[in-house]
C-alpha cells in the first residue's frame, strides 16, 4: 500500500497542501479532490465491465463495520468509528458466527 500511495502522489504531482485523495484533470491539469460519487462511478464502471454487480457507498460502510467486528474491535468503538447513532449497525453483521 505504501508503494501505491507514493506512486499516486508522484503521478498526480500532489503537494503537501493538496488533498491526499485527489487527481489531475486530464484536460486542465487541475487538482481535483476525489469525491464519493466519482469514486463509486469509477468502481462501478470497472466492475460492470467485468460482469459484476453495481454497489453503493452503504456496501462499504457495512463491509467496514463487519471487518472491524471480525477483527475483534469493541462494538462501541465500531459504532463511534462508523458514526452510527444507534446500535442499528449490529443487524449488518454478515458473519455473526465468526464474530461470536
C-alpha beads as a LAMMPS data file, in Angstrom:
LAMMPS data file: protein, C-alpha beads

100 atoms
99 bonds

1 atom types
1 bond types

-500.0 500.0 xlo xhi
-500.0 500.0 ylo yhi
-500.0 500.0 zlo zhi

Masses

1 110.0

Atoms # bond

1 1 1 0.000 0.000 0.000
2 1 1 2.779 2.483 0.748
3 1 1 4.276 1.976 -2.738
4 1 1 0.862 2.551 -4.336
5 1 1 0.360 5.706 -2.271
6 1 1 3.783 7.079 -3.221
7 1 1 3.052 6.310 -6.869
8 1 1 -0.338 8.069 -6.642
9 1 1 1.329 11.185 -5.200
10 1 1 4.066 11.086 -7.857
11 1 1 1.792 10.510 -10.849
12 1 1 -0.652 13.215 -9.773
13 1 1 2.141 15.592 -8.713
14 1 1 0.421 16.278 -5.413
15 1 1 1.907 18.749 -2.969
16 1 1 1.544 18.566 0.819
17 1 1 -1.200 21.214 0.501
18 1 1 -3.325 19.073 -1.837
19 1 1 -5.960 16.632 -0.608
20 1 1 -4.412 13.179 -0.330
21 1 1 -7.132 11.583 -2.444
22 1 1 -7.030 13.942 -5.403
23 1 1 -6.140 13.532 -9.043
24 1 1 -5.175 15.654 -12.048
25 1 1 -7.927 16.541 -14.525
26 1 1 -6.995 15.159 -17.963
27 1 1 -7.814 18.349 -19.879
28 1 1 -6.994 21.148 -17.445
29 1 1 -4.333 19.512 -15.229
30 1 1 -6.172 20.974 -12.220
31 1 1 -6.021 19.051 -8.939
32 1 1 -9.492 17.620 -8.291
33 1 1 -10.405 16.201 -4.857
34 1 1 -11.813 12.700 -5.188
35 1 1 -15.493 12.633 -4.249
36 1 1 -17.619 9.714 -3.170
37 1 1 -19.663 9.907 -6.379
38 1 1 -16.622 9.917 -8.672
39 1 1 -15.041 7.064 -6.700
40 1 1 -18.171 4.917 -6.838
41 1 1 -18.828 5.719 -10.507
42 1 1 -15.331 4.601 -11.470
43 1 1 -15.532 1.415 -9.421
44 1 1 -18.911 0.576 -10.915
45 1 1 -17.546 1.142 -14.447
46 1 1 -14.737 -1.313 -13.765
47 1 1 -16.993 -3.877 -12.120
48 1 1 -19.692 -3.607 -14.814
49 1 1 -17.058 -4.281 -17.484
50 1 1 -16.095 -7.401 -15.520
51 1 1 -19.736 -8.520 -15.305
52 1 1 -20.020 -7.764 -11.605
53 1 1 -22.948 -6.103 -9.879
54 1 1 -23.179 -2.411 -9.046
55 1 1 -22.520 -1.324 -5.455
56 1 1 -23.384 1.658 -3.280
57 1 1 -21.469 3.545 -0.603
58 1 1 -23.546 1.759 2.002
59 1 1 -21.852 -1.503 0.961
60 1 1 -18.506 -0.052 2.060
61 1 1 -19.982 1.049 5.371
62 1 1 -21.394 -2.419 6.019
63 1 1 -18.170 -4.091 4.871
64 1 1 -16.021 -1.855 7.058
65 1 1 -18.244 -2.473 10.056
66 1 1 -18.096 -6.221 9.515
67 1 1 -14.303 -6.202 9.039
68 1 1 -13.753 -4.281 12.274
69 1 1 -16.090 -6.536 14.235
70 1 1 -14.476 -9.681 12.808
71 1 1 -11.083 -8.278 13.834
72 1 1 -12.325 -8.132 17.415
73 1 1 -12.770 -4.357 17.702
74 1 1 -15.152 -3.475 20.516
75 1 1 -18.675 -2.877 19.082
76 1 1 -18.901 0.532 20.762
77 1 1 -15.638 1.599 19.112
78 1 1 -17.053 0.409 15.769
79 1 1 -20.238 2.379 16.418
80 1 1 -18.274 5.584 17.020
81 1 1 -15.846 4.981 14.129
82 1 1 -18.737 4.389 11.732
83 1 1 -20.686 7.357 13.085
84 1 1 -23.607 5.073 13.853
85 1 1 -26.074 6.954 16.045
86 1 1 -27.582 3.800 17.480
87 1 1 -26.839 0.103 17.706
88 1 1 -28.639 -0.468 14.389
89 1 1 -25.292 -1.389 12.816
90 1 1 -25.444 -4.674 14.707
91 1 1 -28.033 -6.002 12.234
92 1 1 -25.477 -5.675 9.442
93 1 1 -23.097 -8.229 10.823
94 1 1 -22.604 -10.616 7.955
95 1 1 -20.574 -13.344 9.626
96 1 1 -22.114 -13.400 13.083
97 1 1 -20.841 -16.921 13.818
98 1 1 -17.230 -15.865 13.129
99 1 1 -17.616 -12.730 15.247
100 1 1 -19.122 -14.516 18.230

Bonds

1 1 1 2
2 1 2 3
3 1 3 4
4 1 4 5
5 1 5 6
6 1 6 7
7 1 7 8
8 1 8 9
9 1 9 10
10 1 10 11
11 1 11 12
12 1 12 13
13 1 13 14
14 1 14 15
15 1 15 16
16 1 16 17
17 1 17 18
18 1 18 19
19 1 19 20
20 1 20 21
21 1 21 22
22 1 22 23
23 1 23 24
24 1 24 25
25 1 25 26
26 1 26 27
27 1 27 28
28 1 28 29
29 1 29 30
30 1 30 31
31 1 31 32
32 1 32 33
33 1 33 34
34 1 34 35
35 1 35 36
36 1 36 37
37 1 37 38
38 1 38 39
39 1 39 40
40 1 40 41
41 1 41 42
42 1 42 43
43 1 43 44
44 1 44 45
45 1 45 46
46 1 46 47
47 1 47 48
48 1 48 49
49 1 49 50
50 1 50 51
51 1 51 52
52 1 52 53
53 1 53 54
54 1 54 55
55 1 55 56
56 1 56 57
57 1 57 58
58 1 58 59
59 1 59 60
60 1 60 61
61 1 61 62
62 1 62 63
63 1 63 64
64 1 64 65
65 1 65 66
66 1 66 67
67 1 67 68
68 1 68 69
69 1 69 70
70 1 70 71
71 1 71 72
72 1 72 73
73 1 73 74
74 1 74 75
75 1 75 76
76 1 76 77
77 1 77 78
78 1 78 79
79 1 79 80
80 1 80 81
81 1 81 82
82 1 82 83
83 1 83 84
84 1 84 85
85 1 85 86
86 1 86 87
87 1 87 88
88 1 88 89
89 1 89 90
90 1 90 91
91 1 91 92
92 1 92 93
93 1 93 94
94 1 94 95
95 1 95 96
96 1 96 97
97 1 97 98
98 1 98 99
99 1 99 100
